[in-house]
Amino acid sequence: MTSATPATDTAPAPAAGLDDEERAHLDAAIDELTAGTRTWSTLSVGQRATLLRAVRTAVAASAEEWAHTAAASKGLNGSHPLRGEEWLSGPYSVLGALDAYAETLSRLAAGRNPLEGIRIDRAPGGRARVHAFPLTGLDKVLLSGFTGEVWLEPGTTPRTARAAAGLAQRTPQESGGVGLVLGAGNVTSIPVLDVLYELLAHNRTAILKVNPTQDALVPVFEHAFAALIEPGFLRIVRGGGDVGAYLTAHKKLSHVHITGSAATFDAITWGPSSGQGAVATKRRRRENRPLLKKPITAELGGVSPIIVVPGQWSEADLRFHAEHIATMRLQNCGHNCIAGQVVIMSSDWDQADAFRAALRRAYTRAPERPIWYPGSDQRMQSAADDYPDALVLGDRLLVEIGQDDDPTALENTEYFAPVLGVVTLPGTGQTFLDAAVAHANEKLQGTLGANVLIDPATQATLGTGFERSITELRYGSIAINAWTAFAFITPTLTWGAFPGNTLDDVGSGIGIVHNALLLDQVERSVLRGPFRPFPRSLPVANGGGRFTILPKPPWFVTARTGAAVSEGLTRFRADGRILGLVKTLLQALRA
């Protein structure tokens, strides 16, 4: 979410609240970035790859300060068991992205295609499908059992996919101008990953306005990204809604990208929805005459489903995926645009009661932590008011929708807080899955991400019907036996809403980010993971499921060694020291 507030019709009005010195500072930053676009246009793609490696070195050196500062800003002390989240969602994510972008640019610089050696086949519906993860030997081992695909829009062929891969880096001399990035306030890698995508996918230098919740990270960002700041490719500014409003209206900026809420997007695009100016906003909407006169892209969250397909699960399966779902909601205290919010399960599943009991236990036993994101208390209270019979489990709510309950609020309000709901539908097998997909598509707000849990035997029984159902699921990121947050931190996958949203009905947003292979005409990413962790993933006990060497993943909120393993994996990503990796893997076995 972001704190940007709406611009207004005339140029001086957005500056209200800013003095002459503040406006001059912002204007100077934009002028420096304008000069930076000319410098960027003179760099060869090979030089850009070298520059990214320099940034990587600085990010690696800043990783510890980055993670500790982020954890402290969210009220997690040095001994809190969930502090490892800030290693994975911060420096780990950015290091992986820099490596992947540098590889893509290096291939282009050598006259090779970014998709050379990467398998492309067909997904259902005439879609080209790029097998985008894993691409390195290390990922194939450490993250065995996880695979990721980027599905392109129907009608795109493997040939056209290869021809377009590279986006703006195919024409490095063509400038995209200066863009504004209104940074997210919840996850520390998001603002800088968005800046990298502006620079590499669009040849746009960027002014990053950080959300006030991340002010403490600005010195870390300035050190880590000094190699982009010094030549005028990036400027970082602080401020509230008045700064955001001034920048969105600035005539020298060519584009806006926001990670935040649909309400903020609408305010920027159309104007205020209440108070002074609301009448003019309604008129602009009616006349299809946006207030914002430049293009805008956005990632705006939504209500994410977790579809639990009924099957024959062991007690260990029930426990593991109950903890999996608890993680989808409680990681970062639920302050995630991709947090799972609505569990869709079968009322006819003979293990439904056992799974509900396991989910209550897992949701209750996860470590408590501060609810830190602004406005969360009000959203929690709103959920409690809508569902007075919800289970209050410490610092979190569990809403189990009964026959007489109205799920509308749960399914249409992104609580952005530790609120998890459970709804049921009749049926088993393909009948249930088809109904669950239709329910997610038609009843839940947004199209950013969806999660599906299904055991190997049941998936095998469904055969091609399973892939057909996945095709029908209209979400920009789909995770099967995994959480879509894994797709978020996988740089060669894509991140954004399902295509088709408009300025007038923006839903979960417009456009994509990450996309380190720089693919064009993207429809969605599909992540597939192992149903069972190690050692239950061994073939003798797995019923045909995917093998993985991972025991309980370190991002699970219930992983006993999650903090140490998350830090260790990030340090290995930064320095490549095998001894440190071995130590980390031994810690992972105790998760």
N, C-alpha and C positions, 0 to 999 in steps of 0.2 A: 504494500500500500504506500501511497505517497501523500504528501501534505499539500501539493500544489492546489491553488485556488483558481477560480475562473478569471480569464481575461475579460475585458469589456470592449465596447465598440471603438473607442478612440485610443490613439496611441498614449496620451499622457495618463489616462486613468489607471492602467496597470501599475504605474509607478507610485501610486498612492501608498504612503507608508515608507517609501524609500527616499532618502535624502540625496542631494546632488552627488555627494562623494560615493555613495553606494551605486548609483546609476553609472557614474563614470567608471567605477571599478569593473562593473559587468560589461560595459561597452568596450573597455580596453581589452578584456579577456576575449571578447568576440573578434575584435580587430586582430589580435594575435593569432587566433585560430584561423582567421581568413588568410593571413600570411602563411600559416602552417599548411593550408591546403595546397598552396603553390609548391612548398617544399616536398610535401608528400607525393605530389604528381611527378616530381623529378626522380624519385627513388625507384629503382628497378624492383621487381618482385623478389629477387634474390637478396637485395639490400633490406627489404622489409622482413624477410625471414630472419636475417641476422639481427635486426632490431628486436624482433620478438624473443629471440634467445637472450638478448641482453635484459629485456624485461623479466624473463623467466629467472635469471640469476638473482635479480633484485627481489622478486616475489619469494623465492626460496629463502633468501636471507631475512626476509620480513615475516616468515610464516609463524614463528613462535609469538612474536609481538602481536601479530594479526589475530591469532586464535585467542590469546589471553585477553586482549583488549575487547574482542567481541564477547567473550564469555562474561567478563566483568560488566559490560554494558547491559547484559541481560540478567544480572543478578546471580550468576553461577560462580561460586568461589573456586579456589584451586583444588579442592577436594571433592567437588560435586561430581557424581557419577555420570552426569550428562554433558559435562564440559567438552567431551570429544566431538560433539555435534559441530562445534565451531571450527574444528580442524577440517572436517570433511566438507562442510558447506561453505567454507571460506577458501583458504589457500590451496587445499587439495583440488578443489574444483577448478580454480584458476590455473594452477600448474598443468593440469591435464589439458585444459583448453589451449594454453600456449603451445604445448607440445604438438597437439593435433593441428592447429593452424600453421605452425612452422613447417610441419611435414607437407601439408597441402601446398603452401607457397614454395617450398623447396622443389616439389615435383613440377610445378608450373615453371619455375625458373630454369629447370633442367630440360624443359620442352616435353615433359611427360604429363599425362592426364591425371588429375587427382583421383580418378576411379580406376587407374591402372592396377590390375591384380585383385580388384574387389569384385566379388560375385554380384551380378545383377540378374534377377530372374523375374518371373511374373507372379504377382499377387492376384487374388480374385478380382474380377471386374475389369480386366484389361489394364491393370496398374503395373508399372515397372517397380520393382522392389530392390533396393540397394541394401546388401548385407553389411551394415556399417559398424558392427561391433561383435566380437573383439577383432582388432586389426593388428595387435602386437602380440608377440609370443608371451610376454609377461602377463598381459590381461587374460590370455587364453588359459594360463595356469592359475593365477591368483583369483580370477573371477570365473573359473570354469563353471559351466552350467548356465551362465547368463549370455544371451545373444540379443542383438538389437538390429532392427530393420528400419529403413526409411522408405515409406510407401509414397510414390509420386502420384500426381493427379491422374485420373483415368485418361487414357489416350497418349500418355507420355511413354515413349519407347526407350529401351536401353541405349539406343544410338543417340537419341536427343538428350538423354540424361548425361551421357558422357560429353556431348558437344557443349552443353551449358555449364558443366561443373567448373567452378572457379569464380563465377559471378563477376564482380567488379575487378577482380585481379586479372581477368583476361584483357582488360583495357586500363592498365594502371595509370595512364596519363590523364584519364578523364575524371575530373573532380566532381564529387557529389555535394560540395559546399560544406557548410558548418551545420551540424545537428545538435539538438538539445536532448539530453538524456535526463529525465526526471527519475531519480534513482529510487529503488524500493527501500523500505525501511526495516524489513524483517530478516533478510538473509544477506550476509555481507558480500558474497560473490556476485550477486545479481547486478549491481550498478556497473561494476568494471567489466563483467562479461558483456553487458549491453554496449558499453563503449567499444570493446574489441569488435563486436559485430558491425557497429556503425562504420568503423574504420576499414574493416576487411571486406565486408559484403557490399559496401556502398561507397567506399572511398570518401567518407565523410569524417572530418575532424569533429571533435565533440566537446561541448561544455557539459559537464556533469554537475547537476545540482543534487547534492546528497540530501536524503531525508534527515530531518533533525535527530531522529533516533540513532543515526550513524555518525554524528559529528565527531565522536571520539575516534573514529577510524580514519578521519581525514589525514592526520600526520602519517599514518601507516600507508595509506594509498599514495600520498605524495612521494614517499620514499620508494615504494615498490614500483611505481609507474613513472619515475623520474625520466626514464629514457623516452617516454612519450610526451611528457610535459615540457622538457627543455627545448625541443625543436618546434613546439607549437601545435602538437597534434591533440593535446588534451589540456583542458583547464577544469579545475574542481572548485566549486563554490558552495558555500553554506547558505542557509536562509530558510525562511518559512514560505507561506503562501504568497506573500507580496513579491518575493524574488521569483518564484515560479511563474506568477502571472506576468511579471515584466518580461521574462525571457520568452514565454510562449508567444507573446505579442511582438517580439523583436523582429524588425523587418530584415535584418541581416542573417537570420537563421533560416535554413531551408527545410528543416524537418524536425518533428518532435517524436520522441519515443518515450512512453511512460509504462512503468510497472506500478499498478495501483488498483484502484476500484473503478467500476463503471460510472459511479457518481462523479468522481473526479474527472474522468475522461469526458463525460457529457458537459461538465462545467467548462472545461477547456475548449471543447469543440463548439458548443452551442451557447454557453453563457449560464448565469445562475438560475437555479430552478425555484428559488424562493427569494423573498425580499425585493429590494430595488433591482430592477432589470429582468425580473421573471416574466413580465408580460412580453418584453422584447424577445426573450428566449423562445417563448411559445410561438411567436410570429416567425422567427427565423426557422424553427423546425417545420412549421406548416408550409413555409415557402421553400424549404430545402436550401437554405442559405446560411451555411455554417459561419460562425464568428471567426473560427480559426481559418486563416487563408493559406496555410501550408499543409503538406501531407503529414499524417500522424499514424504511427503504429503503436500497438499496445498489447500488454499481457495483463489480464484483469481478473484472473482467478475464477472461482465458481464453486459449485457444490459437487464434490467428487464422489462417485459411487464406488463401492466395494462389493462386487457380485460374488457370492459364495455359492458355487455350483454343488448341489448335494451329491454325495458319494459315500463309499465305505471308508471312513477315516479311523485310524488308530487313536488311542488316547494321546500319544505323542503328537500326532498330526493336529488334533484339536487344540492342544496346548500351544504348539508352535504358531499356528495361524491366528489364534486368539492374540498372542503377543505381537504377531505381525500387524494385525489390525490396530491394536493399541498403539503401536509405533506410528502407523499412518496418521493417527489423530494427534498423538501427544508429542511427537518430535517438535522441537522448538515451541513447546507449549501450545501447539495447534495454530501458531501464527504463521501458517504457510498457505500460499494460494493453492497448493496441490494436496493439502491435508485431506485424507479420506474422511468423509462426513456421514455418508448414509450407507449402512450395510444392507444389502438386498439379499435375503435368504429365503429358502423354501419352507412354507408351513407344512409341507408334506414330507420333509426330510426326517427320517427316523432318528437322526442324531441332533435334531434342532435344539432340544432342551439341553443336551450335554454341551453343545457348542455355546449356547447362551451362557451357561454357567461358567465355562472356561473363559469366555470373553469378559464376563463381570470380574472374575478373579484377576485376569491379566490387566484389565483397565484400572482396577483398584490398586494393585501392587506396584505398578510402575512408580518410580521415584517422583516425589512432589518437587515442584520448582516454582519460581515466581511467575505469575501471569503479568507480563511486562509490557505488552504492546498497547499503546494508547487506544482507549475506547473499548478494550476487551471486557472490562467490568460491566459496561452497559450492555454489550452483546450477550454476555453470560446471563445477565438479569432478564434480558428479552427472551432468551431461551427458557429460563425458569418460569417466566410469566406465561409463555405459550404452552408450556408443558409442566404444570405444577406437580404432576405425579412422577416426574423424572427422578432417577436415582442420583442423589448427591453423594459423590464418592470423593471425599477430600476436596481437592481443588478442581474437580471436573464433574461434568454431567453426562449421564447415559440415558438417552431417551428411547424407550422401547415402545414403538407405536402399536397400540392394540386395535381391536376391531372398531371401537367407538371413537378413536382418536383421529384427528385431522393432521395428516403429514405435511400440509402445504407449507407451513413456516419452515419446518426442518428441511424441506426439499428445495426451497427457494431463497433461503437466507444463508449467505456465506458467513458463518459466525466468527471465523478467524480467531478461534479460542477453543479451549478443550471441551467441546460439545460433540458427542457421537450419538448417532441415531441408528435404530434398527427397524426396518420394515420387512414385511413378509409378503410373498406371492405364492399361489398354489402351483403345484406341478413338480415334476422331476425331469432329469435328462434334458433333451433338446427342447421340450415344451417349456420347462422352467427357464432355460437360458434365453430362448427367444423372447419370453415375456419380460425377463429382467432387462434385456437390452432395450426393448421397446420402452419400458418404464424409465430407464436412465435417459434415453433420448428425449422422451416426451414430457417427463415430470420434473426432472432435476434442472436447476438453473446452471447454464454454462456448458462449455465443451472443451475445457482445458485438458483434463485427464480422467481416466477410468482404470480401475483395477479389477482383475478377475482371478479368483482362486479356484483351482480345479485339480483333482487328483489324476495321476497318469492313467489309471484304468478307466475312469469315466471319460476322460478326453479321448482315449482310444476308441471307446464305444461310440462316441459321437461322430468320429471320422471327419469327413469333409464338412459336416454340419457345424462343427466348432469354428472352422475358419470362416464359414459363411456368416456366422454370428459376429465374429470379430470384425468382419468387413462392414456389417451393419451398424456397429457401435461408432457413433459420430463424435469422436474425441480426437484432439490433436496428439495426445500421448496415451497409449494403452499399455498397461503392464499386466502380464499373465504370470501368476505365481511370483510376483515381485511388486514393489511399490513404484509408482511413476517418479518419485524423487530420484531413484537410481537413474532413470532416463535423463533427468535434469542435470546430473553431474557427469553424464557421459557425453563428451563434447561432439562426437561424430554423429549423435542423434540430434533431433530438432526439438524445439520447444516453442509452443504457441497453440492458440485455439484452432479448432477444426475450421477449415476455410468456409467462407460464405457470410461472415458478419459484415455489417455496414456501419457507417458513421451514425446512422439513425437508430440502429439496433445492434450495438457493439458486442453484446454477450461477453464472452471471455477474451475478446480482443481481436486484433487484426495483425497479421504478419507473424513471422517467426524470428527466433534468435538461436544462438549456439551454432549448430549446423556447420561444423568445422570442415566438412568436405565441400562446403559452399555449393550446395545443390539448389537447383531451380525447380519451380512447380511442385513444391512439397505439399502433401496432403496430411500425413501423420507419421509418427514413429511408433513402432511396436516393440516392446521389450518382453523377452521371455526368460523366466528363471526356473530354478529347481523347486519342486514342490517340497522336497525334504532336504534338510541340512546334513552335512557329514556328522557321523558315519552312516546315518540312515539312508544317505544317498547312494551307498554302495549297491551295485546291481543286484546282489543277492537278496536285498531287502526292499528294493525300490519299485518293483512292479513295472519296470519299463520307463521310469522317470529319468530325468536328467541327473547326471553325476556332478557333484561339486565338492571341492576340498574345504569349502567354508562350513564351519559349524554355525552356531547362531551368529548372524551377521553383526558387525560392530555397530551398525546404525540402529539396531533394535534398542528400544529404551530399557529393555530388561537384560541386556548383555552385561554381565558382571565386569568384564574387562573392556567394555566398549570404549571408555575414555583413553586407556593406554593404547589399544589397538588402533583407534582412529588417529591418534598422534603419531604412532609408529608408521602407519601407512603413508601419512603425509610427509614425514621425514624421509622415508624411502623414496617417495615421489620426488622430493627435493634434491636428495644427494646420491641416491642409487646405491647405498651401502648394503651389501648382501647380509653382513653380520647383523645389522639392525633389523633387516627384514626377517631373518630367522628367529630372532628374539620376539618380534611382533607376532609371528605365526604361532609360536609356542604359547604366547599370551592368549591368542585367539582360541586356542583349543580349550581354554578354561572359561570361555564366555558363558 
